Amino acid sequence: MTPLRLIFLALAIWGAIHPMYWFVTWFQENGWSIMAMVDAWHVNAATSGLVWDLTIAAIALTVFVIAECISRKRYIGLVAIPATFCIGVSCGLPLYLFLRSKPD
């Protein structure tokens, strides 16, 4: 495995663990309500801006992943889409780059 692939893999793992730590911590302190978390995301203009920034990035990544997987006929990259929407772009993007960089 190349050093670049190892970096992508490490970033995908970090991008999964680090945000999930904060999500779980928030849920433990505030109850296990998704709607309460969504409300917390929009507590002020700064957090709303970050939510929209990440939402647009996630949609752009999804369109890119679908287009690339179809054109390359390498459908394993599609697993980055649920990773993006269930965990975040911090996991989905490096995961896709890791999967895409696999030698043929």
VOGU-3710 file (C-alpha; in Angstrom, 3 decimals, decimal comma):
1> mtplrlifla> 0,000/0,000/0,000  1,373/3,385/-0,979  2,019/6,119/1,592  -0,714/8,245/-0,003  -3,294/5,459/0,395  -2,235/5,040/4,025  -2,750/8,758/4,606  -6,241/8,599/3,040  -7,098/5,573/5,180  -5,830/7,243/8,351
11> laiwgaihpm> -7,838/10,383/7,550  -10,981/8,312/6,902  -10,591/6,554/10,243  -9,901/9,819/12,048  -12,822/11,412/10,192  -15,074/8,646/11,490  -13,885/8,467/15,090  -13,350/12,125/15,971  -16,766/13,508/14,906  -18,582/10,471/16,332
21> ywfvtwfqen> -16,926/11,083/19,697  -18,456/14,570/19,790  -21,848/13,363/18,533  -22,040/10,609/21,162  -20,877/13,005/23,878  -23,604/15,484/22,887  -26,273/12,742/22,836  -25,222/11,495/26,272  -25,500/15,006/27,704  -28,695/16,061/25,898
31> gwsimamvda> -30,647/12,884/25,216  -30,827/10,726/22,137  -33,010/13,000/20,001  -31,937/13,635/16,409  -34,272/16,632/16,177  -32,684/18,190/19,268  -29,287/17,829/17,581  -30,607/19,428/14,389  -31,947/22,302/16,497  -28,514/22,640/18,126
41> whvnaatsgl> -26,909/22,849/14,689  -28,977/25,960/13,998  -28,482/27,719/17,334  -26,837/30,732/15,636  -25,780/32,027/12,237  -22,249/30,598/12,506  -23,409/27,040/13,142  -26,106/27,308/10,474  -23,425/28,441/8,022  -21,269/25,427/8,888
51> vwdltiaaia> -24,232/23,072/8,499  -24,987/24,451/5,032  -21,314/24,436/4,076  -21,001/20,754/4,969  -24,355/19,872/3,402  -23,354/21,412/0,077  -19,940/19,703/0,262  -21,640/16,349/0,981  -23,970/16,757/-1,998  -21,080/17,736/-4,271
61> ltvfviaeci> -19,067/14,742/-3,070  -22,038/12,453/-3,681  -22,491/13,683/-7,252  -18,750/13,267/-7,870  -18,647/9,758/-6,376  -21,626/8,604/-8,433  -20,197/10,056/-11,648  -16,755/8,563/-11,012  -18,069/5,141/-10,024  -20,255/4,939/-13,115
71> srkryiglva> -17,536/6,117/-15,506  -14,843/3,901/-13,963  -17,179/0,959/-13,325  -15,675/0,609/-9,843  -18,734/0,607/-7,637  -17,001/-0,011/-4,303  -16,559/3,762/-4,038  -20,293/4,084/-3,485  -19,765/3,087/0,162  -18,405/6,602/0,664
81> ipatfcigvs> -21,924/8,010/0,208  -23,501/6,498/3,344  -20,266/7,240/5,223  -20,632/10,884/4,182  -24,249/11,249/5,266  -24,092/9,050/8,388  -20,747/10,284/9,710  -19,650/13,286/7,670  -17,567/14,618/4,832  -14,519/14,198/7,079
91> cglplylflr> -14,942/10,439/6,711  -16,609/10,129/3,297  -14,094/12,128/1,264  -10,890/10,439/2,464  -12,652/7,062/2,330  -13,548/7,630/-1,309  -10,018/8,825/-2,118  -8,631/5,715/-0,415  -10,919/3,433/-2,425  -10,334/5,341/-5,671
101> skpd> -6,545/5,192/-5,339  -6,484/1,398/-5,279  -4,373/0,124/-8,164  -6,245/-1,697/-10,934
//
